Amino acid sequence: MYVPQLIRSLLRLGLYSEKAFVVVTFLLSTDAFRLSLSPNKTRLIFLLIYTISLSLIVLRWKRCLLGIMRAGNLFPYILVGIAFLSLQWSQDPLVTRGHLRDFIGITIFATYVGTRYTLKEQFEMLCLTLGLATFLSMVYGFAKPADGVHPEPIFDGAWRGIYNHKNGLGSLMGLSAGFFVLLARSRLCPSWLAWVGSIVSIFLILKAKSGGGRVTFLVLSVLIPLYGGLRFRSKLIVYFAILVVLIGGVMGVWFGDNSGLIFESLEKDDTLSGRTPVWELMLETSREHRWLGFGFKTYWLGFRGPSAYVWLNSTWRPNYGHNGFMDLLVELGVVGLSVFLLAFTLNLLHSLRWIVNTKTMETLWPLLFLTYLVFANITETRLVEPKSIYWSLFVIIGLLPMPPSLDSAREPEDTLPNSISEQERSVQPTWK
């Protein structure tokens, strides 16, 4: 009599534990607690994460293999292969090897999440992760200002929360505010709770004094209702495209006439805080290894690497290119950048199919994230990074199965490969 109840309790505990593992990994891969954790502790934690992820894949290898075979986009794995092959032409193979361990490891974790959970479940865990990041950053800002606030006078008291820089906090809170707006319009949790999350995220953007975070949130807020319109059959794509072009044209003209005021309001200069000259110098050096680049993570090696040319000819000495696309170009060349753009295009089309063929708000998150990814990589590098939640989500989106056809009346969740058995789903925890 009590045996089935015991089994159900253990099963429920296992489900909670797996989801907790995913949420904690998501949070750590946002680069949280870097100031609190030593490099050795961080390395050990992520090695444990990779080991657990690989073990979970092995335990469900058939289901994982089926999920990969049904995936809409495998180009991210090709890019991982190119990064691995770059050991042959890397400027420093030891550096490349160290970063490859984390790059492959986080891809394994993303493969586990992408083949284990449905799109709805992924969205729930992402929102929980962003909620934790928001709450903990508030705690650090108010209760631990020595860690949560920049001590340097140049930052004028800007908050950094659980991150090591205000830009990291501001950028993630831009995504967080947008996702909570999306969550508020869904039925996955009480709407008031989601609105509180969005308001707190906006508060943190302002405290971080992050121009990028402000722009990101404003853009995502405008795009959410536009993307939502795509749910009502494909003919609206035409109207959607026209609207986007019109808005883009108006904004482009307005930007050209008021660029000085815009940069002043964002506390930037017209070279984006000195980044533009750095990009020009990177383009010059990229011609030396145009097709395959200088090797994964071996461009920025100070004076002993290709970055020496940038340092000698720039007014400052950056440790990375402050543009994800530029860094990918100099590391893996035209070939690597082209593979990524192919993967991005397929993910974009795949995300659009899900929106057009479903009626639920949570299916907007892949397209919303891809939009964010572009904006986040204009002035920062968060595109192809080891131990990064951004790369994880990019791989996860590529692993989404094909959505139901336009003529299908089934719900999108029914078309997904079962990530959990029926018995497990009967005791699966919900937000309600």
C-alpha positions as CSV (number, residue, x, y, z in Angstrom):
1,M,0.0,0.0,0.0
2,Y,2.7,2.4,1.0
3,V,5.2,1.3,-1.7
4,P,3.5,3.2,-4.6
5,Q,3.4,6.3,-2.4
6,L,7.1,5.9,-1.6
7,I,7.9,5.5,-5.3
8,R,5.9,8.6,-6.2
9,S,7.6,10.6,-3.4
10,L,11.1,9.5,-4.6
11,L,10.1,10.3,-8.2
12,R,8.8,13.7,-7.2
13,L,12.1,14.4,-5.3
14,G,14.1,13.3,-8.3
15,L,12.1,15.7,-10.6
16,Y,12.6,18.6,-8.2
17,S,16.3,17.8,-7.9
18,E,16.9,17.7,-11.6
19,K,15.1,21.0,-12.1
20,A,17.0,22.6,-9.2
21,F,20.3,21.4,-10.9
22,V,19.3,23.1,-14.1
23,V,18.3,26.4,-12.4
24,V,21.5,26.5,-10.4
25,T,23.6,25.8,-13.5
26,F,21.7,28.5,-15.4
27,L,22.4,31.0,-12.6
28,L,26.1,30.1,-12.4
29,S,26.5,30.3,-16.1
30,T,25.3,33.9,-16.1
31,D,28.7,34.6,-14.5
32,A,27.2,35.1,-11.1
33,F,29.3,35.1,-7.9
34,R,32.6,35.5,-9.8
35,L,33.9,37.8,-7.0
36,S,32.9,35.4,-4.3
37,L,34.2,32.1,-5.9
38,S,37.9,31.6,-6.5
39,P,38.9,30.3,-10.0
40,N,39.7,26.9,-8.6
41,K,36.3,26.6,-6.9
42,T,34.5,27.7,-10.1
43,R,36.5,25.2,-12.1
44,L,35.5,22.3,-9.7
45,I,31.9,23.3,-9.7
46,F,31.6,23.4,-13.4
47,L,33.5,20.1,-13.8
48,L,30.9,18.6,-11.4
49,I,28.1,20.1,-13.6
50,Y,29.6,18.6,-16.8
51,T,29.9,15.2,-15.1
52,I,26.3,15.2,-13.9
53,S,25.0,16.4,-17.2
54,L,26.9,13.7,-19.1
55,S,25.7,11.0,-16.6
56,L,22.1,12.1,-17.1
57,I,22.5,11.9,-20.9
58,V,24.0,8.4,-20.6
59,L,21.1,7.3,-18.4
60,R,18.7,8.5,-21.1
61,W,20.8,8.0,-24.1
62,K,18.0,6.7,-26.4
63,R,15.8,9.6,-25.5
64,C,18.7,12.1,-26.0
65,L,19.6,10.6,-29.3
66,L,16.0,10.8,-30.5
67,G,15.8,14.4,-29.4
68,I,19.0,15.3,-31.4
69,M,17.7,13.5,-34.5
70,R,14.4,15.5,-34.3
71,A,16.3,18.7,-33.7
72,G,15.7,21.6,-36.0
73,N,19.3,22.8,-36.1
74,L,22.6,21.0,-35.6
75,F,25.0,23.8,-36.8
76,P,25.9,24.7,-33.2
77,Y,27.6,21.3,-32.9
78,I,29.5,22.0,-36.1
79,L,30.7,25.2,-34.6
80,V,31.9,23.3,-31.5
81,G,33.8,21.0,-33.9
82,I,35.5,23.9,-35.6
83,A,36.5,25.3,-32.2
84,F,38.0,21.9,-31.4
85,L,39.9,21.7,-34.7
86,S,41.3,25.2,-34.1
87,L,43.8,23.5,-31.7
88,Q,45.7,22.8,-34.9
89,W,46.3,26.5,-35.7
90,S,45.8,28.1,-32.3
91,Q,48.2,30.8,-31.2
92,D,48.4,29.0,-27.8
93,P,47.0,25.4,-27.8
94,L,47.1,25.2,-24.0
95,V,44.8,28.2,-23.7
96,T,42.5,26.8,-26.4
97,R,42.4,23.4,-24.7
98,G,41.4,24.9,-21.4
99,H,38.5,26.9,-22.9
100,L,37.4,24.0,-25.0
101,R,36.8,21.9,-21.9
102,D,34.2,24.4,-20.7
103,F,32.8,25.0,-24.1
104,I,32.2,21.3,-24.8
105,G,31.0,20.8,-21.2
106,I,28.4,23.5,-21.3
107,T,27.2,22.2,-24.7
108,I,26.7,18.8,-23.1
109,F,24.6,20.5,-20.4
110,A,22.6,22.3,-23.0
111,T,22.0,19.0,-24.9
112,Y,20.7,17.5,-21.7
113,V,18.3,20.3,-21.1
114,G,17.2,20.6,-24.7
115,T,16.4,16.9,-25.0
116,R,15.0,16.5,-21.5
117,Y,12.5,19.3,-21.1
118,T,9.7,20.9,-23.2
119,L,9.7,24.5,-24.3
120,K,7.3,25.4,-21.6
121,E,9.4,23.8,-18.9
122,Q,12.5,25.5,-20.2
123,F,10.8,28.9,-20.0
124,E,9.6,28.2,-16.4
125,M,13.2,27.3,-15.3
126,L,14.6,30.4,-17.1
127,C,12.1,32.7,-15.4
128,L,13.0,31.1,-12.0
129,T,16.7,31.6,-12.7
130,L,16.2,35.3,-13.7
131,G,14.0,35.7,-10.6
132,L,16.8,34.4,-8.4
133,A,19.4,36.6,-10.1
134,T,17.1,39.6,-9.5
135,F,16.4,38.9,-5.9
136,L,20.1,38.1,-5.0
137,S,21.3,41.2,-6.8
138,M,18.9,43.3,-4.7
139,V,20.2,41.7,-1.6
140,Y,23.8,42.3,-2.6
141,G,23.0,45.9,-3.5
142,F,21.3,46.8,-0.2
143,A,22.8,44.4,2.3
144,K,26.3,43.8,0.9
145,P,27.2,47.0,-0.8
146,A,30.9,46.1,-0.6
147,D,30.3,43.4,-3.1
148,G,27.1,44.6,-4.8
149,V,28.2,48.2,-5.6
150,H,31.2,49.3,-7.6
151,P,33.8,50.8,-5.3
152,E,35.6,52.6,-8.1
153,P,34.8,56.3,-8.3
154,I,34.7,56.2,-12.1
155,F,31.4,54.2,-11.8
156,D,29.8,56.7,-9.5
157,G,28.2,54.1,-7.2
158,A,26.7,51.9,-10.0
159,W,25.4,48.6,-8.8
160,R,26.8,45.3,-10.0
161,G,24.7,42.9,-7.8
162,I,26.0,39.3,-7.9
163,Y,28.2,40.1,-10.9
164,N,31.6,41.5,-11.3
165,H,30.6,44.5,-13.5
166,K,27.6,46.8,-13.9
167,N,27.3,45.9,-17.6
168,G,26.8,42.2,-16.7
169,L,24.0,43.1,-14.3
170,G,22.4,45.7,-16.6
171,S,22.4,43.4,-19.6
172,L,20.9,40.4,-17.8
173,M,18.3,42.6,-16.1
174,G,17.2,43.9,-19.6
175,L,16.5,40.3,-20.5
176,S,14.9,39.6,-17.2
177,A,12.5,42.5,-17.4
178,G,11.5,41.4,-20.9
179,F,11.0,37.8,-19.9
180,F,8.9,38.8,-16.9
181,V,6.6,40.9,-19.1
182,L,6.2,37.8,-21.3
183,L,5.5,35.7,-18.2
184,A,2.9,38.2,-17.0
185,R,1.0,37.7,-20.2
186,S,1.1,33.9,-19.9
187,R,-0.8,31.8,-17.4
188,L,2.2,30.1,-15.8
189,C,2.1,32.1,-12.6
190,P,0.2,34.9,-11.0
191,S,0.5,38.0,-13.2
192,W,1.2,40.3,-10.3
193,L,4.2,38.3,-9.3
194,A,5.7,38.5,-12.8
195,W,5.0,42.3,-12.9
196,V,6.9,42.6,-9.6
197,G,9.8,40.8,-11.2
198,S,9.8,43.1,-14.2
199,I,9.6,46.2,-12.0
200,V,12.5,45.1,-9.8
201,S,14.6,44.2,-12.9
202,I,14.0,47.7,-14.3
203,F,15.0,49.2,-10.9
204,L,18.3,47.2,-11.1
205,I,18.9,48.4,-14.7
206,L,18.6,52.0,-13.4
207,K,20.9,51.3,-10.4
208,A,23.5,49.7,-12.6
209,K,23.4,52.8,-14.8
210,S,23.5,50.6,-17.8
211,G,22.6,52.2,-21.1
212,G,22.7,48.8,-22.9
213,G,20.2,47.4,-20.3
214,R,17.8,50.3,-20.9
215,V,17.9,49.9,-24.6
216,T,17.5,46.1,-24.4
217,F,14.4,46.4,-22.2
218,L,12.8,49.0,-24.3
219,V,13.3,47.1,-27.5
220,L,12.1,43.8,-26.0
221,S,9.0,45.5,-24.5
222,V,8.1,46.9,-28.0
223,L,8.7,43.6,-29.7
224,I,6.7,41.3,-27.3
225,P,3.3,42.4,-28.6
226,L,4.6,42.4,-32.2
227,Y,5.9,38.9,-31.9
228,G,2.7,37.9,-30.1
229,G,0.8,39.0,-33.3
230,L,2.5,36.2,-35.2
231,R,0.5,33.6,-33.3
232,F,-2.6,34.4,-35.3
233,R,-1.7,32.7,-38.6
234,S,1.0,33.3,-41.1
235,K,-0.7,35.9,-43.1
236,L,0.1,38.4,-40.4
237,I,3.8,37.9,-41.1
238,V,3.4,40.3,-44.0
239,Y,1.9,43.0,-41.8
240,F,4.5,42.3,-39.1
241,A,7.3,42.7,-41.6
242,I,5.8,46.0,-42.9
243,L,5.4,47.3,-39.4
244,V,9.0,46.4,-38.4
245,V,10.4,48.1,-41.5
246,L,8.4,51.2,-40.9
247,I,9.4,51.4,-37.3
248,G,13.0,50.7,-38.2
249,G,13.0,53.4,-40.8
250,V,11.5,56.0,-38.5
251,M,13.9,55.1,-35.7
252,G,16.9,55.1,-38.2
253,V,16.0,58.6,-39.4
254,W,15.4,59.8,-35.8
255,F,18.7,58.3,-34.7
256,G,20.6,60.0,-37.5
257,D,19.2,63.4,-36.6
258,N,19.6,63.0,-32.8
259,S,22.6,60.7,-32.3
260,G,24.3,63.2,-30.1
261,L,21.4,63.4,-27.7
262,I,21.0,59.7,-27.7
263,F,24.6,58.9,-26.8
264,E,24.5,61.7,-24.2
265,S,21.4,60.1,-22.6
266,L,23.1,56.7,-22.6
267,E,26.3,58.2,-21.1
268,K,28.3,57.1,-24.2
269,D,30.3,59.0,-26.8
270,D,29.8,58.5,-30.6
271,T,32.5,55.8,-30.7
272,L,30.6,53.7,-28.1
273,S,33.2,54.3,-25.3
274,G,36.2,53.8,-27.6
275,R,35.0,50.4,-29.0
276,T,34.8,51.5,-32.6
277,P,38.6,52.1,-33.1
278,V,39.2,48.7,-31.5
279,W,36.9,47.0,-34.0
280,E,38.7,48.6,-36.9
281,L,42.0,47.4,-35.6
282,M,40.6,43.9,-35.1
283,L,39.4,43.9,-38.7
284,E,42.9,44.8,-39.9
285,T,44.5,41.9,-38.0
286,S,41.8,39.5,-39.1
287,R,43.1,39.6,-42.7
288,E,46.1,37.6,-41.6
289,H,44.0,34.6,-40.8
290,R,40.8,35.5,-42.7
291,W,39.2,32.0,-43.1
292,L,40.0,30.1,-39.9
293,G,41.0,32.8,-37.4
294,F,43.7,32.8,-34.8
295,G,42.2,29.9,-32.7
296,F,39.5,29.6,-30.1
297,K,40.1,32.1,-27.3
298,T,43.7,32.9,-28.4
299,Y,43.3,36.3,-30.0
300,W,43.3,38.3,-26.7
301,L,46.7,37.3,-25.2
302,G,48.0,40.7,-24.5
303,F,51.4,41.6,-26.0
304,R,52.2,38.0,-26.7
305,G,49.2,37.5,-29.1
306,P,47.5,39.2,-32.1
307,S,45.9,41.6,-29.6
308,A,49.3,43.3,-29.3
309,Y,48.5,45.3,-32.5
310,V,45.3,46.5,-30.9
311,W,47.0,47.5,-27.7
312,L,49.8,49.4,-29.4
313,N,47.5,51.4,-31.6
314,S,44.6,52.0,-29.2
315,T,44.1,54.5,-26.4
316,W,43.2,51.6,-24.1
317,R,44.0,47.9,-23.6
318,P,40.8,45.8,-23.8
319,N,40.8,42.1,-22.8
320,Y,38.2,41.3,-25.4
321,G,36.6,42.9,-28.4
322,H,33.4,44.2,-26.8
323,N,31.5,42.7,-29.8
324,G,30.6,39.1,-30.0
325,F,30.6,38.9,-33.8
326,M,34.0,40.6,-34.1
327,D,35.5,38.2,-31.5
328,L,34.1,35.2,-33.3
329,L,35.6,36.5,-36.6
330,V,39.1,36.8,-35.2
331,E,39.0,33.5,-33.3
332,L,37.4,31.2,-35.9
333,G,37.5,33.3,-39.0
334,V,35.0,33.7,-41.8
335,V,34.2,29.9,-41.6
336,G,33.3,30.0,-37.9
337,L,31.3,33.2,-38.3
338,S,29.4,31.8,-41.3
339,V,28.5,28.6,-39.5
340,F,27.2,30.6,-36.5
341,L,25.1,32.9,-38.8
342,L,23.7,29.8,-40.4
343,A,22.8,28.3,-37.0
344,F,21.3,31.7,-36.0
345,T,19.2,31.9,-39.2
346,L,17.9,28.4,-38.7
347,N,17.1,29.1,-35.0
348,L,15.3,32.3,-36.1
349,L,13.2,30.5,-38.6
350,H,12.5,27.6,-36.2
351,S,11.4,30.1,-33.5
352,L,9.1,31.8,-36.0
353,R,7.5,28.4,-36.9
354,W,6.7,27.8,-33.2
355,I,5.1,31.2,-32.8
356,V,3.0,30.9,-36.0
357,N,1.9,27.4,-35.2
358,T,0.9,27.8,-31.6
359,K,-1.3,30.0,-29.4
360,T,0.7,30.2,-26.2
361,M,2.8,33.1,-25.0
362,E,5.7,31.0,-23.7
363,T,6.6,30.0,-27.3
364,L,7.8,33.6,-27.8
365,W,10.8,33.2,-25.6
366,P,13.2,31.7,-28.2
367,L,12.6,34.5,-30.6
368,L,12.8,37.1,-27.8
369,F,16.1,35.6,-26.6
370,L,17.6,35.6,-30.1
371,T,16.7,39.3,-30.4
372,Y,18.3,40.0,-27.1
373,L,21.4,38.0,-28.2
374,V,22.0,40.4,-31.1
375,F,21.6,43.5,-29.0
376,A,23.8,42.1,-26.2
377,N,26.7,41.4,-28.6
378,I,26.8,44.8,-30.2
379,T,29.0,46.3,-27.4
380,E,29.8,43.2,-25.3
381,T,31.0,39.6,-26.1
382,R,28.4,37.0,-25.1
383,L,28.0,35.1,-28.3
384,V,30.2,31.9,-28.2
385,E,31.5,31.8,-24.7
386,P,32.5,28.8,-22.5
387,K,30.4,28.4,-19.3
388,S,27.8,30.8,-20.7
389,I,24.0,30.7,-20.4
390,Y,23.8,32.5,-23.7
391,W,25.5,29.7,-25.6
392,S,23.4,27.1,-23.6
393,L,20.1,28.7,-24.7
394,F,21.3,29.0,-28.3
395,V,22.0,25.2,-28.4
396,I,18.7,24.5,-26.6
397,I,16.7,26.5,-29.1
398,G,18.4,24.5,-31.9
399,L,17.3,21.3,-30.2
400,L,13.6,22.2,-30.2
401,P,11.6,19.7,-32.3
402,M,9.6,20.8,-35.3
403,P,6.3,22.4,-34.3
404,P,2.9,21.1,-35.4
405,S,1.8,22.0,-38.9
406,L,-0.5,24.9,-39.6
407,D,-3.4,22.5,-40.2
408,S,-2.9,20.6,-37.0
409,A,-5.2,21.3,-34.1
410,R,-2.9,19.8,-31.6
411,E,-1.3,21.8,-28.8
412,P,2.4,22.4,-29.2
413,E,3.2,20.4,-26.1
414,D,1.7,17.3,-27.7
415,T,4.1,17.4,-30.6
416,L,7.2,17.6,-28.5
417,P,9.1,14.3,-27.8
418,N,8.2,13.2,-24.3
419,S,11.1,14.3,-22.1
420,I,9.5,12.7,-19.1
421,S,7.5,9.5,-18.9
422,E,3.8,9.6,-18.3
423,Q,4.3,8.3,-14.8
424,E,6.7,11.1,-14.1
425,R,4.4,13.8,-15.6
426,S,1.6,12.7,-13.2
427,V,3.7,13.9,-10.3
428,Q,5.5,16.7,-12.1
429,P,5.7,19.9,-10.0
430,T,3.9,22.9,-11.4
431,W,3.9,26.6,-10.6
432,K,0.2,26.7,-9.8
